[in-house]
Amino acid sequence: MRAADLVDTDFGTIDRRIFWDSAIYERELERIFARSWLFVAHESQVETAGSFVTTYMGQDSVIVARADDGIKVFLNSCPHRGNRVCFADSGQGRSFVCNYHGWAFGLDGALKKMPKMGLYKNTPGFRFEDWGLKRARVATYKGLVFATFDETAPSLEDWLGDFRWYLDAVLDAEPGGTEFLAGGATRSVINCNWKFPADNFVGDIYHALWTHLGGAEPTLGRHGGVKVENEGSWQVSVNGHGWEFNDSFLGNAATMGDRDLLRYMRSRQEAITARLGDFRAKMWGSVASATIFPNFSFLPGYFTFRTFQPKGPLKTEIHAWTLVPRNMPEDIKDRFRRGSMRTFSPSGILEMDDGENWEHSTAANAGFVTRNQRLCYAMAPPGEVKEKELPGDVHAGQLSDANQRAFYRRWVTMMDTESWADMPLASPSVAVEAAK
Amino acid sequence: MSSDPIAANKPDYSTYPTLDRAQAAAAAQELLALDGRGAPVDMATHHAIERFYLREARLLDEERYRDWYDMLADDLFYWMPLRENRFRRDKRAPFDPSAMALFDERKADIAVRIGRLESTMVWTEDPPTRHVYLVSNVEAFETGIDGQYEVQSAFIQYRNRSEHDDATLAGRRRDILRSTTDGFLLARRLILLPQSILLTKNLSVFF
C-alpha cells in the first residue's frame, strides 16, 4: 500500500485507515520516527554535567544526558539482554547501571564495566566499544535539543529550514535565552492516533471557534472573545512543519484571563519589536498554534510545548512543558506556569475538550464502513494565494487546511520514499539571523 | 482587538478571592508540614468532619458546584502537584510549589473552572459524566490553632460517561479545615495522585 494512495493533498482528502491501521503505524515508526529529527529536551533540563532526563523517540525509550563534552542521546535499553536501563524520569549521576546483570554505561552511553568483567575480557572477539547504548545524532536550535537515529538524515538546520525564522518569535523574543519551567513533563494518555493532535496544532484554528466555546467563556465572555478572522492572519509551512497565526500579539494569552500578565506582555511589545521586527513580534503570544514535524507542537501565548508520543495506532501520550524567557521576572513566570496549567494541561479548561474530540475521531474508525469514508481537509478559502515576500510556503488567512495538507504531503513523502536523496527539503531562502 | 481582550460580559473574576504569590507559597509550606503527628480530635469533631466530607463528595457527584464552592474558604489553596519517577538517592524535595502542577488554584480559579462547566457549551460534559466519589481513611488532628484541623484522607473517584468511557483515580488528600459558625470551610488541600503519567485523558473533575 502506498501512502500516496491514502492521502489526496491537492483537494484535501484523507483515508481514515491512516488513523487506525497497525501496519501503517509500524511503517510510521520506521519511516517517520526513526528518520526525523525529534525533539528530546530543552537544554535547561540538562543544565549541569551528569544531569539527565528520559524520554521517547517514537516508541524507543532514550536517555538525554549532559556529559562533560555536551548533550548525548542514546537508547535506554541494555544491549546485553535488553532490559530498560534507567527508570527515573530525571536525575543526576555519572553512570547508568542495568538492573539485570549490572552492566554500567557512562554519560555518553559507552559500556564502562560490569560484574565479573574478566569473563568478558577473556571472551574472544568481545570488544567493549561494540556494546554501548546506541547513540543518536544530536543538534540544538536556540535551547531546543533534537535527535535522530538516522545517520543519513540531513542536518537539523536543513530539516527546520526557514521555519527557524518563525521559531525565533517564541525562542528569541527576549535576550538571554529560554528555559522550561521546573517540575518535569506534565504527562497524560489519550486514546487517539498521534496525527490528530499533531495536525490540529499544525493548522487547525478552525476548531477553536466551536470546541473551545465553553472553556473560553469564563475568561473571554460568551461568543465574545475568540476572534479569528482571515484578515491579518497567515499559515506558514516548511518541510511539513507548520504555524497558523494572527497579528494580535497576545490573543492566545488573553484566554488565561490574567490582566497583570497581559499588562506585562504589552510592556514588552516595543522591545520585542525592536528585536524581531513588527511582523514576528506580533506572533509572540497571538492566536496561533504550531507543529514541528512530526509530533512536537507548541502554542504561542501559553508557551506550552509538547510532544505527542505514539504508543500504538490508537494511543498517544502528551508530554508538556512551559517555556519562558530566562530573564522574565519570577512573578510573570509563575503566572505563565499557572496560566498554561489552567488552560493547556489535563486539567486545562481548553485542552480537556480537545482530547475528547481526538479520541472519538480515532475510535469511530472501528467501523468498517466508517473507516472507508475519507475525511475532508479541503478548506482553502483564499484559494492557493501565496505570500511571496515571507519565508516558507505562506498562505494568507489562518482559517484554512493549507498547513494540514502540507503536513500530510511530508508524511506521504517520508512514508513512500526509501532514501533521503529522494526526499528534497525546501532550501532556506533567508539567512537566519540571530536576533539583535 | 479591543483594548481589553478580556470581555466585560462575564463575572469579573479578578475581584474574586485569591492569594498573592507569597501567600500561596506559605500555604504550600503549611500543607507540606502536615505529618499526622498532632493530637487526634475528639469524637464529636471527628464525626462532624466525616459528615463534611460525605456532603462534599455528594455535592460533587451531583454537580452541585456552587454549593461545593460555598464550602471553600476565601483563602483557599488547592494543589495537585505532578509526580515524577526519581531514584531514592535523588536529593530533590519531592514536591516543589514552584514546579508545574495539575492543579495550583485559588478560590477565584475554582470559580473560573465552574464558569466553564456552567457555560452550557462544554461538549465533553454533554451528555454529563456520572461520578462516584468515595472518601475514606479519615484521620483528623489538632493543629495548635483553635478551630483549625489537619485532616488526612484517601479517595477513589470513579467517572463514567458516554459508552465505554471511564476513569478510576485513587489518591490521598491532606487538608486544613477551619471551623466557623456556619460549619467547616476547606482552607488548604493537597491532592496526591499516585500516577506519574495521568492514565486518563483529563481531570474534568474536582477532588
HADDOCK unambig.tbl for C-alpha pairs under 7 A between the chains (distance, minus, plus):
assign (segid A and resid 88 and name CA) (segid B and resid 85 and name CA) 4.94 0.50 0.50
assign (segid A and resid 88 and name CA) (segid B and resid 86 and name CA) 4.69 0.50 0.50
assign (segid A and resid 88 and name CA) (segid B and resid 87 and name CA) 5.97 0.50 0.50
assign (segid A and resid 89 and name CA) (segid B and resid 84 and name CA) 6.38 0.50 0.50
assign (segid A and resid 89 and name CA) (segid B and resid 85 and name CA) 5.24 0.50 0.50
assign (segid A and resid 89 and name CA) (segid B and resid 86 and name CA) 6.23 0.50 0.50
assign (segid A and resid 90 and name CA) (segid B and resid 86 and name CA) 6.39 0.50 0.50
assign (segid A and resid 91 and name CA) (segid B and resid 86 and name CA) 6.62 0.50 0.50
assign (segid A and resid 91 and name CA) (segid B and resid 90 and name CA) 6.71 0.50 0.50
assign (segid A and resid 181 and name CA) (segid B and resid 99 and name CA) 6.74 0.50 0.50
assign (segid A and resid 181 and name CA) (segid B and resid 100 and name CA) 6.93 0.50 0.50
assign (segid A and resid 182 and name CA) (segid B and resid 99 and name CA) 4.75 0.50 0.50
assign (segid A and resid 182 and name CA) (segid B and resid 100 and name CA) 6.32 0.50 0.50
assign (segid A and resid 183 and name CA) (segid B and resid 99 and name CA) 4.47 0.50 0.50
assign (segid A and resid 183 and name CA) (segid B and resid 100 and name CA) 5.14 0.50 0.50
assign (segid A and resid 186 and name CA) (segid B and resid 82 and name CA) 6.92 0.50 0.50
assign (segid A and resid 187 and name CA) (segid B and resid 197 and name CA) 4.84 0.50 0.50
assign (segid A and resid 187 and name CA) (segid B and resid 198 and name CA) 6.05 0.50 0.50
assign (segid A and resid 188 and name CA) (segid B and resid 197 and name CA) 5.20 0.50 0.50
assign (segid A and resid 188 and name CA) (segid B and resid 198 and name CA) 4.36 0.50 0.50
assign (segid A and resid 188 and name CA) (segid B and resid 199 and name CA) 5.89 0.50 0.50
assign (segid A and resid 188 and name CA) (segid B and resid 200 and name CA) 6.41 0.50 0.50
assign (segid A and resid 188 and name CA) (segid B and resid 201 and name CA) 6.13 0.50 0.50
assign (segid A and resid 189 and name CA) (segid B and resid 198 and name CA) 6.32 0.50 0.50
assign (segid A and resid 189 and name CA) (segid B and resid 199 and name CA) 5.28 0.50 0.50
assign (segid A and resid 189 and name CA) (segid B and resid 200 and name CA) 5.46 0.50 0.50
assign (segid A and resid 189 and name CA) (segid B and resid 201 and name CA) 5.41 0.50 0.50
assign (segid A and resid 190 and name CA) (segid B and resid 200 and name CA) 6.64 0.50 0.50
assign (segid A and resid 190 and name CA) (segid B and resid 201 and name CA) 4.92 0.50 0.50
assign (segid A and resid 213 and name CA) (segid B and resid 121 and name CA) 5.98 0.50 0.50
assign (segid A and resid 214 and name CA) (segid B and resid 116 and name CA) 5.37 0.50 0.50
assign (segid A and resid 214 and name CA) (segid B and resid 119 and name CA) 5.43 0.50 0.50
assign (segid A and resid 214 and name CA) (segid B and resid 120 and name CA) 6.86 0.50 0.50
assign (segid A and resid 214 and name CA) (segid B and resid 121 and name CA) 4.37 0.50 0.50
assign (segid A and resid 214 and name CA) (segid B and resid 122 and name CA) 4.72 0.50 0.50
assign (segid A and resid 215 and name CA) (segid B and resid 116 and name CA) 5.16 0.50 0.50
assign (segid A and resid 215 and name CA) (segid B and resid 122 and name CA) 6.94 0.50 0.50
assign (segid A and resid 217 and name CA) (segid B and resid 116 and name CA) 6.45 0.50 0.50
assign (segid A and resid 217 and name CA) (segid B and resid 119 and name CA) 6.74 0.50 0.50
assign (segid A and resid 218 and name CA) (segid B and resid 10 and name CA) 6.64 0.50 0.50
assign (segid A and resid 218 and name CA) (segid B and resid 112 and name CA) 5.62 0.50 0.50
assign (segid A and resid 218 and name CA) (segid B and resid 115 and name CA) 5.31 0.50 0.50
assign (segid A and resid 218 and name CA) (segid B and resid 116 and name CA) 5.88 0.50 0.50
assign (segid A and resid 219 and name CA) (segid B and resid 6 and name CA) 6.14 0.50 0.50
assign (segid A and resid 220 and name CA) (segid B and resid 6 and name CA) 5.03 0.50 0.50
assign (segid A and resid 220 and name CA) (segid B and resid 7 and name CA) 5.15 0.50 0.50
assign (segid A and resid 221 and name CA) (segid B and resid 7 and name CA) 5.49 0.50 0.50
assign (segid A and resid 221 and name CA) (segid B and resid 8 and name CA) 6.95 0.50 0.50
assign (segid A and resid 221 and name CA) (segid B and resid 9 and name CA) 5.47 0.50 0.50
assign (segid A and resid 221 and name CA) (segid B and resid 10 and name CA) 5.32 0.50 0.50
assign (segid A and resid 224 and name CA) (segid B and resid 7 and name CA) 6.57 0.50 0.50
assign (segid A and resid 225 and name CA) (segid B and resid 5 and name CA) 6.82 0.50 0.50
assign (segid A and resid 225 and name CA) (segid B and resid 7 and name CA) 6.56 0.50 0.50
assign (segid A and resid 254 and name CA) (segid B and resid 5 and name CA) 6.25 0.50 0.50
assign (segid A and resid 254 and name CA) (segid B and resid 6 and name CA) 6.47 0.50 0.50
assign (segid A and resid 257 and name CA) (segid B and resid 6 and name CA) 6.54 0.50 0.50
assign (segid A and resid 337 and name CA) (segid B and resid 100 and name CA) 6.29 0.50 0.50
assign (segid A and resid 338 and name CA) (segid B and resid 104 and name CA) 6.73 0.50 0.50
assign (segid A and resid 341 and name CA) (segid B and resid 101 and name CA) 6.99 0.50 0.50
assign (segid A and resid 341 and name CA) (segid B and resid 102 and name CA) 6.60 0.50 0.50
assign (segid A and resid 346 and name CA) (segid B and resid 201 and name CA) 6.58 0.50 0.50
assign (segid A and resid 346 and name CA) (segid B and resid 202 and name CA) 4.44 0.50 0.50
assign (segid A and resid 346 and name CA) (segid B and resid 203 and name CA) 5.62 0.50 0.50
assign (segid A and resid 347 and name CA) (segid B and resid 102 and name CA) 6.17 0.50 0.50
assign (segid A and resid 347 and name CA) (segid B and resid 202 and name CA) 5.89 0.50 0.50
assign (segid A and resid 347 and name CA) (segid B and resid 203 and name CA) 4.64 0.50 0.50
assign (segid A and resid 347 and name CA) (segid B and resid 204 and name CA) 6.15 0.50 0.50
assign (segid A and resid 349 and name CA) (segid B and resid 113 and name CA) 6.87 0.50 0.50
assign (segid A and resid 352 and name CA) (segid B and resid 202 and name CA) 5.65 0.50 0.50
assign (segid A and resid 352 and name CA) (segid B and resid 204 and name CA) 6.88 0.50 0.50
assign (segid A and resid 353 and name CA) (segid B and resid 124 and name CA) 5.90 0.50 0.50
assign (segid A and resid 355 and name CA) (segid B and resid 201 and name CA) 6.36 0.50 0.50
assign (segid A and resid 356 and name CA) (segid B and resid 124 and name CA) 6.43 0.50 0.50
